[in-house]
Amino acid sequence: MERDEGDIIQCFNDQLPESDRITCEIIDIDKPRGVDIVLSSHDRKLTILFADDRTDRDSAIRAMQDMIAPRYQIRWFMESLGNDTLAYLLLSTEQWAELEKQFGKEKLEFHFQPITSESVMFSLDMDEVFGLIETRQKARTSE
């Protein structure tokens, strides 16, 4: 379990300049999930909030976003919705602002959804996924 979440953190870290990388520490604990994951950078430290019985990728990605903000943003590439692998793009906040100027906020967020503390990606059930896909298809045809 913790390996997946640690791998996700490492994947995002690989996209950051070395000076901005996040340290990921996996600590064995006496709970059913077995581990805590602690992220740290410079003077910040954050223990990822997981359920007692499991770790999850959504929480890991939200925590990573929290650690790298406000300098960087992780966004979910929405065309990957429904695929067996979800895609993300990490850019500096300045780069996202430039793209927003070029394409408009609504269009940019339609394709690249910002990660927030409320983001649910891997924990969506199939009905929710198909509902989102249908909503996106309707929005696309009305453009």
N, CA and C of each residue as an Amber inpcrd file, in Angstrom:
protein
   429
   0.8230000  -1.2000000   0.0000000   0.0000000   0.0000000   0.0000000
   0.8600000   1.2540000   0.0000000   1.6950000   1.4140000   1.0380000
   2.4740000   2.6380000   1.1520000   3.4180000   2.8390000  -0.0240000
   3.7730000   1.7440000  -0.6820000   4.6730000   1.8430000  -1.8190000
   4.0430000   2.6740000  -2.9340000   2.7720000   2.4400000  -3.2360000
   2.0840000   3.2180000  -4.2670000   2.0890000   4.7010000  -3.9370000
   1.7480000   5.0450000  -2.6880000   1.6820000   6.4390000  -2.3030000
   3.0810000   7.0630000  -2.3110000   4.0750000   6.3270000  -1.8470000
   5.4530000   6.8190000  -1.9000000   5.9260000   7.0040000  -3.3310000
   5.5300000   6.0910000  -4.2220000   5.8860000   6.2090000  -5.6410000
   5.2460000   7.4420000  -6.2700000   4.0050000   7.7480000  -5.8690000
   3.3280000   8.9370000  -6.3880000   4.0910000  10.1890000  -5.9750000
   4.4780000  10.2550000  -4.7050000   5.2400000  11.4100000  -4.2150000
   6.5400000  11.5270000  -5.0010000   7.2260000  10.4050000  -5.2130000
   8.4880000  10.4190000  -5.9560000   8.2860000  10.8800000  -7.3920000
   7.2150000  10.4560000  -8.0160000   6.9210000  10.8650000  -9.3940000
   6.7950000  12.3870000  -9.4900000   6.0680000  12.9880000  -8.5550000
   5.9520000  14.4530000  -8.5570000   7.2870000  15.1020000  -8.2090000
   8.0150000  14.5230000  -7.2640000   9.3240000  15.0580000  -6.8870000
  10.2660000  15.1180000  -8.0820000  10.2090000  14.1040000  -8.9350000
  11.0840000  14.0530000 -10.1080000  10.8370000  15.2230000 -11.0600000
   9.6720000  15.8540000 -10.9590000   9.3390000  16.9790000 -11.8290000
   9.7140000  18.3320000 -11.2160000  10.1470000  18.3260000  -9.9660000
  10.4920000  19.5680000  -9.2760000  11.9940000  19.8160000  -9.3220000
  12.3960000  21.0940000  -9.2970000  13.8250000  21.3730000  -9.1370000
  14.3000000  20.7690000  -7.8090000  15.5410000  20.3660000  -7.7560000
  16.0560000  19.6990000  -6.5640000  15.8250000  20.5150000  -5.2930000
  15.9540000  21.8260000  -5.3850000  15.7980000  22.6930000  -4.2100000
  14.3690000  22.7160000  -3.6680000  13.3990000  22.3020000  -4.4640000
  11.9930000  22.3270000  -4.0450000  11.4180000  20.9380000  -3.7790000
  12.2510000  19.9240000  -3.8270000  11.7450000  18.5600000  -3.6420000
  11.2820000  18.3110000  -2.2130000  10.3640000  17.3890000  -2.1030000
   9.7370000  17.0400000  -0.8340000  10.3380000  15.7260000  -0.3310000
  10.6930000  15.7000000   0.9380000  11.1780000  14.4720000   1.5570000
   9.9750000  13.6370000   1.9840000  10.0190000  12.3700000   1.6640000
   8.9200000  11.4540000   1.9890000   9.4580000  10.3800000   2.9350000
   8.9240000  10.3630000   4.1500000   9.3450000   9.3910000   5.1490000
   8.1720000   8.4570000   5.4490000   8.4120000   7.1700000   5.3390000
   7.3820000   6.1690000   5.6220000   7.7180000   5.5300000   6.9680000
   6.7850000   5.6770000   7.9110000   7.0100000   5.2370000   9.2890000
   6.0300000   4.1140000   9.6270000   6.5640000   3.0000000  10.1080000
   5.7010000   1.9000000  10.5520000   4.9450000   2.3270000  11.8060000
   3.6360000   2.0370000  11.8310000   2.8060000   2.3800000  12.9840000
   1.9350000   1.1880000  13.3630000   1.3450000   1.2710000  14.5480000
   0.5080000   0.1850000  15.0520000  -0.9660000   0.4770000  14.7800000
  -1.3130000   0.5920000  13.5160000  -2.6990000   0.7410000  13.0660000
  -2.8770000  -0.2130000  11.8950000  -4.1090000  -0.5640000  11.5720000
  -4.3260000  -1.5070000  10.4650000  -3.6740000  -1.0930000   9.1420000
  -3.5460000   0.2100000   8.8720000  -2.9130000   0.6180000   7.6100000
  -1.4070000   0.3880000   7.6360000  -0.8200000   0.2870000   8.8240000
   0.5810000  -0.0920000   8.9520000   1.6090000   1.0160000   8.8700000
   1.2680000   2.1610000   8.2660000   2.2690000   3.2170000   8.0880000
   1.6460000   4.6060000   8.2140000   2.5030000   5.5510000   8.5490000
   2.2380000   6.9710000   8.3640000   3.2140000   7.4310000   7.2950000
   2.7840000   8.3850000   6.5020000   3.6890000   8.9940000   5.5280000
   3.8160000  10.4580000   5.9050000   5.0590000  10.8870000   6.1280000
   5.3390000  12.2590000   6.5400000   6.1110000  12.9490000   5.4260000
   5.5840000  14.0760000   4.9800000   6.2350000  14.8810000   3.9520000
   6.8870000  16.0750000   4.6230000   8.0810000  16.4350000   4.1650000
   8.7360000  17.6180000   4.7220000   9.5380000  18.3300000   3.6510000
   9.6660000  19.6430000   3.8710000  10.3900000  20.4990000   2.9400000
  10.7730000  21.7630000   3.6860000  12.0410000  22.0990000   3.6640000
  12.5230000  23.3120000   4.3330000  11.9910000  23.3340000   5.7660000
  11.0670000  24.2310000   6.0990000  10.5730000  24.3290000   7.4710000
   9.1540000  23.7850000   7.6350000   8.6360000  23.0840000   6.6390000
   7.2740000  22.5200000   6.7000000   7.3340000  21.0110000   6.8820000
   6.3620000  20.5180000   7.6330000   6.2440000  19.0740000   7.8340000
   4.7610000  18.7450000   7.8620000   4.3620000  17.6710000   7.1760000
   2.9580000  17.3000000   7.0740000   2.8230000  15.7830000   7.1090000
   2.0350000  15.2940000   8.0500000   1.6870000  13.8760000   8.0730000
   0.4060000  13.7240000   7.2690000   0.4370000  12.8670000   6.2580000
  -0.7330000  12.6860000   5.3950000  -1.8600000  12.0540000   6.2120000
  -3.0440000  12.6490000   6.0990000  -4.2140000  12.1480000   6.8230000
  -4.8520000  11.0000000   6.0450000  -4.6660000   9.8040000   6.5590000
  -5.2620000   8.6050000   5.9730000  -6.2940000   8.0320000   6.9420000
  -7.1780000   7.2000000   6.4330000  -8.0730000   6.4230000   7.2970000
  -7.2180000   5.4770000   8.1410000  -7.7530000   5.0160000   9.2630000
  -6.9890000   4.1170000  10.1390000  -6.6240000   2.8020000   9.4740000
  -7.4540000   2.3540000   8.5160000  -7.2620000   1.0170000   7.9600000
  -6.5480000   0.9700000   6.6150000  -6.2650000   2.1370000   6.0010000
  -5.6150000   2.0750000   4.6850000  -5.0150000   3.4270000   4.3010000
  -4.0470000   3.3610000   3.4180000  -3.5490000   4.5740000   2.7700000
  -4.2800000   4.6980000   1.4380000  -4.2270000   5.8740000   0.8170000
  -4.8860000   6.0290000  -0.4780000  -4.1760000   7.0980000  -1.3010000
  -4.2720000   6.9380000  -2.6040000  -3.5900000   7.8360000  -3.5330000
  -4.1760000   9.2420000  -3.5300000  -5.4980000   9.3660000  -3.3870000
  -6.1100000  10.7000000  -3.3660000  -5.5000000  11.5580000  -2.2570000
  -5.4150000  11.0010000  -1.0530000  -4.8560000  11.7450000   0.0820000
  -3.3950000  12.0970000  -0.1540000  -2.6330000  11.1790000  -0.7520000
  -1.2210000  11.4390000  -1.0330000  -1.0580000  12.5870000  -2.0300000
  -1.8640000  12.6010000  -3.0750000  -1.7720000  13.6600000  -4.0900000
  -2.2130000  14.9940000  -3.5020000  -3.2970000  14.9960000  -2.7320000
  -3.7510000  16.2480000  -2.0990000  -2.6850000  16.7940000  -1.1510000
  -2.0350000  15.9190000  -0.3880000  -0.9880000  16.3520000   0.5380000
   0.2190000  16.9000000  -0.2190000   0.5910000  16.2420000  -1.3030000
   1.7120000  16.7350000  -2.1080000   1.3890000  18.1210000  -2.6570000
   0.1610000  18.3180000  -3.1410000  -0.2510000  19.6350000  -3.6330000
  -0.1310000  20.6710000  -2.5210000  -0.5680000  20.3110000  -1.3320000
  -0.4880000  21.2180000  -0.1910000   0.9640000  21.6020000   0.1070000
   1.8680000  20.6480000  -0.0180000   3.2820000  20.9080000   0.2830000
   3.9530000  21.8100000  -0.7490000   3.5750000  21.7010000  -2.0030000
   4.2810000  22.4690000  -3.0420000   3.6300000  23.8190000  -3.3360000
   2.3960000  24.0210000  -2.8460000   1.7230000  25.3090000  -3.0390000
   2.4300000  26.3660000  -2.1850000   2.4540000  27.6020000  -2.5740000
   1.8070000  28.2030000  -3.7400000   2.6930000  28.2650000  -4.9860000
   3.9180000  27.7580000  -4.9120000   4.8400000  27.8960000  -6.0510000
   4.4850000  26.9980000  -7.2270000   3.8850000  25.8540000  -6.9240000
   3.5660000  24.8740000  -7.9700000   2.1300000  24.4070000  -7.8080000
   1.5950000  23.8650000  -8.9040000   0.2590000  23.2830000  -8.8710000
   0.2730000  21.9500000  -9.6120000  -0.3950000  20.9780000  -9.0110000
  -0.6500000  19.7040000  -9.6790000  -2.0640000  19.7980000 -10.2280000
  -2.2290000  19.4380000 -11.4840000  -3.5700000  19.4070000 -12.0700000
  -3.8020000  18.0450000 -12.7110000  -5.0290000  17.6160000 -12.6260000
  -5.4730000  16.3310000 -13.1660000  -5.8670000  16.5400000 -14.6130000
  -5.2110000  15.8150000 -15.5250000  -5.5470000  15.8670000 -16.9510000
  -6.8330000  15.0770000 -17.1300000  -7.9260000  15.7950000 -17.3490000
  -9.2580000  15.1910000 -17.3090000  -9.5320000  14.2170000 -18.4520000
  -8.7620000  14.2820000 -19.5240000  -8.9370000  13.3030000 -20.6050000
  -8.5740000  11.8960000 -20.1420000  -7.8500000  11.7920000 -19.0230000
  -7.4860000  10.4690000 -18.5060000  -8.5930000   9.8610000 -17.6390000
  -9.6470000  10.6180000 -17.3620000 -10.7790000  10.1160000 -16.5850000
 -11.3550000   8.8660000 -17.2480000 -11.5060000   7.8090000 -16.4720000
 -12.0560000   6.5620000 -17.0040000 -10.9990000   5.5960000 -17.5130000
  -9.7640000   6.0540000 -17.6520000  -8.6780000   5.1620000 -18.0780000
  -8.1530000   4.3780000 -16.8790000  -7.3330000   3.3690000 -17.1400000
  -6.7690000   2.6110000 -16.0260000  -5.6100000   3.3450000 -15.3610000
  -5.1230000   4.4190000 -15.9810000  -4.0720000   5.2530000 -15.4100000
  -4.5110000   6.7070000 -15.5190000  -4.4570000   7.4220000 -14.4000000
  -4.7970000   8.8400000 -14.4250000  -3.5340000   9.6500000 -14.6690000
  -3.6740000  10.7560000 -15.3930000  -2.5290000  11.5940000 -15.7470000
  -2.6110000  12.9300000 -15.0150000  -1.4460000  13.4310000 -14.6470000
  -1.3410000  14.7020000 -13.9320000  -0.2410000  15.5360000 -14.5640000
  -0.3540000  16.8420000 -14.3820000   0.6820000  17.7490000 -14.8610000
   1.0410000  18.6960000 -13.7330000   2.3160000  18.7600000 -13.4010000
   2.8210000  19.6560000 -12.3790000   3.5730000  20.7750000 -13.0840000
   3.1240000  22.0040000 -12.8780000   3.7870000  23.1820000 -13.4340000
   3.8800000  24.2430000 -12.3500000   4.7220000  25.2390000 -12.5880000
   4.7680000  26.3620000 -11.6570000   3.4520000  27.1260000 -11.7530000
   3.1030000  27.8010000 -10.6890000   1.8820000  28.6080000 -10.6780000
   1.9450000  29.6620000 -11.7780000   3.1290000  30.1910000 -12.0390000
   3.3040000  31.1720000 -13.1250000   2.9740000  30.5580000 -14.4830000
   3.4140000  29.3360000 -14.7160000   3.1150000  28.6690000 -15.9890000
   1.6180000  28.4350000 -16.1460000   0.9460000  28.0310000 -15.0580000
  -0.5050000  27.8450000 -15.1310000  -1.1990000  29.1730000 -15.4130000
  -0.7070000  30.2610000 -14.8210000  -1.3010000  31.5880000 -15.0530000
  -1.1560000  31.9880000 -16.5190000  -0.0090000  31.6820000 -17.1200000
   0.1940000  31.9830000 -18.5470000  -0.7770000  31.1860000 -19.4160000
  -0.9410000  29.9180000 -19.1110000  -1.8880000  29.0860000 -19.8660000
  -3.3200000  29.5980000 -19.6990000  -3.6380000  30.0680000 -18.5010000
  -4.9730000  30.6170000 -18.2620000  -5.2020000  31.8740000 -19.1020000
  -4.1750000  32.7200000 -19.2040000  -4.2800000  33.9170000 -20.0570000
  -4.4890000  33.5210000 -21.5130000  -3.7720000  32.5100000 -21.9470000
  -3.8120000  32.0840000 -23.3400000  -5.1270000  31.3960000 -23.7110000
  -5.6470000  30.5430000 -22.8240000  -6.8070000  29.7180000 -23.1730000
  -8.0740000  30.0500000 -22.3920000  -7.9540000  30.8340000 -21.3370000
  -9.0910000  31.1380000 -20.4710000  -9.1950000  30.1280000 -19.3410000
  -9.6350000  30.6180000 -18.1920000  -9.7150000  29.7780000 -16.9950000
 -10.6570000  28.5880000 -17.1860000 -11.8330000  28.8370000 -17.7280000
 -12.8330000  27.7730000 -17.8660000 -12.3300000  26.6380000 -18.7590000
 -11.7550000  26.9920000 -19.8930000 -11.2560000  25.9700000 -20.8230000
 -10.0750000  25.2080000 -20.2140000  -9.1690000  25.9470000 -19.5730000
  -8.0050000  25.3040000 -18.9610000  -8.4490000  24.3240000 -17.8710000
  -9.3720000  24.7530000 -17.0080000  -9.8160000  23.8800000 -15.9220000
 -10.6940000  22.7320000 -16.4130000 -11.3050000  22.8830000 -17.5740000
 -12.0510000  21.7750000 -18.1720000 -11.0990000  20.6270000 -18.5110000
  -9.9150000  20.9810000 -18.9920000  -8.9330000  19.9700000 -19.4000000
  -7.9560000  19.6000000 -18.2840000  -7.6240000  20.5620000 -17.4200000
  -6.6530000  20.3490000 -16.3380000  -7.2600000  20.8500000 -15.0300000
  -7.8670000  19.9420000 -14.2920000  -8.5660000  20.3080000 -13.0640000
  -7.5760000  20.4750000 -11.9120000  -7.6070000  21.6420000 -11.2450000
  -6.7130000  21.8450000 -10.0970000  -6.9970000  20.8320000  -8.9840000
  -5.9490000  20.4190000  -8.3010000  -6.0880000  19.5330000  -7.1480000
  -6.3530000  20.4120000  -5.9290000  -7.4290000  20.1030000  -5.2170000
  -7.7860000  20.8410000  -4.0050000  -7.9290000  19.8520000  -2.8530000
  -8.2030000  20.3790000  -1.6720000  -8.3890000  19.5060000  -0.5060000
  -9.6280000  18.6230000  -0.6500000 -10.4940000  18.9500000  -1.6140000
 -11.7220000  18.1860000  -1.8410000 -11.6190000  17.2190000  -3.0320000
 -10.5140000  17.2220000  -3.7380000 -10.3860000  16.4120000  -4.9550000
 -10.5210000  14.9170000  -4.6650000 -11.3600000  14.2680000  -5.4690000
 -11.5260000  12.8110000  -5.4160000 -11.2440000  12.3030000  -6.8230000
 -10.2600000  11.4220000  -6.9380000  -9.8350000  10.9550000  -8.2500000
  -9.8870000   9.4380000  -8.3310000  -9.1260000   8.7780000  -7.4800000
  -9.0470000   7.3170000  -7.4950000 -10.1980000   6.6750000  -6.7350000
 -10.8420000   7.4280000  -5.8670000 -11.9050000   6.8720000  -5.0220000
 -13.2940000   7.0010000  -5.6360000 -13.3760000   7.4890000  -6.8690000
 -14.6730000   7.5870000  -7.5440000 -15.1840000   6.1910000  -7.8810000
 -16.4890000   5.9630000  -7.6810000 -17.0180000   4.6790000  -8.1370000
 -17.3530000   4.7910000  -9.6260000 -17.6280000   3.6790000 -10.2520000
 -17.8180000   3.6610000 -11.7130000 -18.9920000   4.5250000 -12.1570000
 -20.0680000   4.5630000 -11.3860000 -21.2040000   5.4180000 -11.7450000
 -20.7940000   6.8860000 -11.7650000 -19.9760000   7.2860000 -10.7870000
 -19.4960000   8.6710000 -10.7480000 -18.5940000   8.9660000 -11.9440000
 -17.7210000   8.0220000 -12.2760000 -16.8280000   8.2000000 -13.4280000
 -17.6440000   8.3670000 -14.7070000 -18.5920000   7.4650000 -14.9320000
 -19.4020000   7.5540000 -16.1550000 -20.2470000   8.8200000 -16.1680000
 -20.7380000   9.2450000 -15.0120000 -21.4930000  10.4940000 -14.9250000
 -20.6380000  11.6950000 -15.2940000 -19.4070000  11.7280000 -14.8000000
 -18.4890000  12.8210000 -15.1430000 -18.1370000  12.8020000 -16.6280000
 -17.8960000  11.6230000 -17.1660000 -17.5790000  11.5150000 -18.5970000
 -18.7500000  12.0340000 -19.4280000 -19.9570000  11.6510000 -19.0650000
 -21.1410000  12.1040000 -19.7990000 -21.3040000  13.6240000 -19.7040000
 -21.1220000  14.1750000 -18.5190000 -21.2170000  15.6270000 -18.3310000
 -20.1770000  16.3490000 -19.1750000 -18.9650000  15.8020000 -19.2010000
 -17.8910000  16.4260000 -19.9870000 -18.1910000  16.3400000 -21.4850000
 -18.7440000  15.2230000 -21.9420000 -19.0890000  15.0890000 -23.3660000
 -20.1690000  16.0860000 -23.7570000 -21.1630000  16.2710000 -22.9060000
 -22.2180000  17.2540000 -23.1760000 -21.6390000  18.6650000 -23.2230000
 -20.7540000  18.9710000 -22.3020000 -20.1310000  20.3000000 -22.2760000
 -19.2930000  20.5250000 -23.5300000 -18.6170000  19.4810000 -23.9750000
 -17.7660000  19.5930000 -25.1640000 -18.6070000  19.8450000 -26.4170000
 -19.7560000  19.1900000 -26.5320000 -20.5940000  19.3560000 -27.7260000
 -21.3290000  20.6940000 -27.7270000 -21.4390000  21.3290000 -26.5620000
 -22.1150000  22.6290000 -26.5130000 -21.1580000  23.7890000 -26.7620000
 -19.8640000  23.5130000 -26.9300000 -18.8820000  24.5860000 -27.1870000
 -19.0510000  25.1590000 -28.5700000
